[in-house]
Amino acid sequence: MQQHTISLLVENKFGVQARIANLFSGKGYNMDSICVAETENPELSRMTIVTTGDDMVIEQIIKQLNRLINVLKVVDLTFEDHINRELALIKINCTATTRSSIIQIADIFQAKIVDISPKTLTIEVTGGHSKVQACINMLQPFGIKEMARTGIVALRREYTGRSPDWSSSKIPA
């Protein structure tokens, strides 16, 4: 079974998220992560759902999502060129002697210190899932007091590295 990243464009209306969550739970499908927010158009929301299943299960999920009234578009980004990111806020226990080591780890992962107290540091780390998880793993020995993760957000890449075919365009000479 493989993990799949599914992107949905949905109407930004009351109950849409609940219907999608009910579809997953009613069929016994698990959501590894779900992230939802308004798009550049306030009438639409983009949902990014990460789920695990074999090809048949994923095909069923996509068909059932497409049948929902307020769902406008469903794309499995797993095999397409796409960008994905996750954000984590991690509050770590620290002392005067461990503070510099924690800051060094944050620097290596290009994370930001977003809050500081005498006994804790709060770090914001953003990147692909494996980068975020690696940072968490490195900070674990210091004692993670609290953590919040966004889940994956993803968009299809626009430019795939191929040169455009300019021969058919009408560019003035």
C-alpha positions in Angstrom: 0.0 0.0 0.0 1.2 3.5 -0.9 0.6 6.9 0.6 -1.3 9.2 -1.8 -1.7 13.0 -1.8 -5.1 14.0 -3.0 -6.0 17.6 -3.8 -9.6 18.7 -3.9 -11.1 22.0 -4.9 -14.4 22.4 -3.1 -17.1 25.0 -2.6 -16.4 27.0 0.6 -19.7 26.2 2.2 -20.9 24.9 5.5 -20.8 21.1 5.9 -18.5 20.3 2.9 -15.6 19.3 5.1 -17.8 17.2 7.3 -19.3 15.3 4.3 -15.8 14.5 3.0 -14.7 13.4 6.5 -17.8 11.3 6.8 -17.1 9.7 3.4 -13.7 8.5 4.7 -14.9 7.3 8.1 -18.0 5.6 6.7 -16.0 3.5 4.3 -13.3 2.8 6.8 -10.6 4.9 5.1 -8.0 6.7 7.2 -6.8 10.2 6.6 -3.1 10.5 7.5 -3.5 14.2 7.2 -6.0 16.8 6.1 -5.5 20.5 5.5 -8.2 22.9 4.4 -8.3 26.6 3.7 -9.8 29.2 1.5 -8.1 29.7 -1.9 -7.4 32.9 -3.8 -11.2 32.8 -4.5 -13.1 33.2 -1.2 -15.9 31.0 -2.6 -13.6 28.0 -2.9 -11.4 26.0 -0.6 -8.5 23.6 -1.3 -8.3 20.4 0.7 -5.2 18.3 0.7 -5.8 14.8 2.0 -3.0 12.3 2.6 -4.3 8.7 2.7 -2.9 5.2 2.3 -4.3 2.5 0.1 -3.8 0.2 -2.8 -4.7 1.3 -6.3 -8.3 0.0 -6.0 -9.0 1.7 -2.7 -7.6 5.1 -4.0 -9.6 4.7 -7.2 -12.8 4.2 -5.1 -12.0 7.2 -2.9 -11.5 9.4 -5.9 -14.8 8.2 -7.6 -16.7 8.8 -4.3 -15.2 12.2 -3.8 -16.1 13.2 -7.4 -19.8 12.2 -6.6 -20.1 14.7 -3.8 -22.1 17.8 -4.7 -19.8 20.5 -3.5 -16.6 18.9 -4.8 -15.5 20.6 -8.0 -12.2 18.9 -8.8 -10.2 15.9 -7.4 -6.6 15.2 -8.4 -4.3 12.5 -7.1 -1.0 14.3 -7.0 1.0 11.2 -6.1 2.4 10.5 -9.6 2.3 14.1 -10.8 5.1 16.6 -10.4 4.0 18.6 -7.4 5.2 20.6 -4.4 4.2 19.7 -0.9 5.0 21.3 2.4 4.2 20.9 6.1 4.6 23.2 9.0 5.3 22.2 12.6 5.5 24.3 15.8 7.6 22.4 18.4 7.9 23.6 22.0 11.1 22.1 23.4 12.3 21.9 27.0 15.6 23.6 27.4 18.1 24.8 29.9 21.0 27.3 29.7 23.3 24.4 28.7 21.0 22.8 26.0 19.8 26.1 24.5 22.7 26.5 22.0 22.5 22.9 20.8 18.8 23.3 20.1 19.4 26.6 18.3 22.1 24.8 16.2 19.7 22.1 15.2 17.1 24.7 14.3 19.7 26.5 12.1 20.6 23.3 10.3 16.9 22.7 9.4 16.5 26.4 8.5 13.8 26.6 11.2 12.9 29.7 13.1 12.8 30.3 16.8 9.4 31.9 17.2 9.1 32.0 21.0 11.5 31.8 23.9 11.2 31.4 27.7 13.6 30.5 30.5 12.6 26.9 30.2 11.4 26.4 26.6 12.1 27.3 22.9 9.4 27.1 20.3 10.6 26.3 16.8 8.8 26.7 13.5 10.0 24.3 10.9 8.6 24.2 7.3 9.4 21.8 4.5 8.6 18.4 3.1 7.3 15.8 5.4 10.6 14.0 5.7 12.5 17.3 6.6 9.9 18.1 9.3 10.1 14.6 10.7 13.9 14.6 10.7 13.9 17.9 12.7 11.4 16.5 15.2 13.6 13.4 15.6 16.7 15.5 16.3 14.8 17.5 18.9 13.2 14.6 20.6 16.1 13.9 23.0 15.7 17.4 24.5 12.1 16.7 25.4 9.2 18.0 23.3 6.7 19.6 25.6 4.1 20.4 22.9 3.8 20.1 19.2 1.3 21.1 16.5 1.6 20.1 12.8 -0.4 21.4 9.9 -0.4 18.3 7.8 0.6 18.4 4.1 -0.4 21.1 1.7 0.3 20.5 -2.0 0.0 22.1 -5.4 0.7 20.7 -8.9 3.9 22.2 -10.4 3.2 24.5 -13.3 6.6 24.3 -14.9 8.0 20.8 -15.4 11.4 21.7 -16.8 10.4 21.2 -20.4 11.0 24.0 -22.9 7.8 25.5 -24.3 7.2 25.1 -28.1 7.5 28.6 -29.3 7.3 27.7 -33.0 3.6 27.8 -33.0 3.2 31.0 -31.0 2.5 34.3 -32.7 5.4 36.3 -31.2 6.2 39.4 -33.4 9.7 39.3 -34.9 
